[in-house]
C-alpha cells in the first residue's frame, strides 16, 4: 500500500487542478481589466450554496478610474434584502509574462493581496475575502474567473472555499454603461 500512496495522492491532486488561464490566450476579444472597467459598469449577480440554492441576488454599480499605475474600482452593492455594501479595490498591473497580464490588488475586506492573471478573453482572480456572517468573520478563499464576451459584456463565476471545501458560488454578468443605448 505504501508503494501506491504517492501515485494515489498525485491522481487525487490532479483531479483538483483547474484550468490554466493560458488555455484562453488566443480567445478574443482580449480582456484588459483597466480598459474594461474604466467608467461605470453595472453587474447583476447571485450567490448559490453548494447545493445550487440561490440565497442572495444583487446589483453592483462599479465606478472605475485610473490614476497613474492604479486602477480603482469603487463598488456599491445592493442586495435583494435591501442591505448595501461598498468595496473599493485598488489594482496595479504587475507586468506581463508569457503573454499574460499580471495584476495584484487590495481592498479593506480582503486579507493580504489578491493575485490576478489575464490572457486572451479571461482573467483569473484569487484572494481571501473576510466575510462577516451573523457576527463572525470567516476567511473565504475566492477563485474568480471572468470572461469577456464582447466589448460591453463580461461574465464571472467565483468559487468560495474554506479548508478546500466549496461552500458556494457567485455568478455575475457585467455590462459597461458606455455601451447602453
Secondary structure, 3 states (H helix, E strand, C coil): CHHHHHHHHHHHHHHHCCCCHHHHCCCCCCCCHHHHHCEEEEEEEEEEECCCCEEEEEEEEEEEEEECCEEEEEEEEEECCCCEEEEEEEEEEEEEECCEEEEEEECCCEEEEEEEEEECCEEEEEEEEEEEECCEEEEEEEEEEEEECCCCEEEEEEEEEECCEEEEEEEEEEEEHHHCC
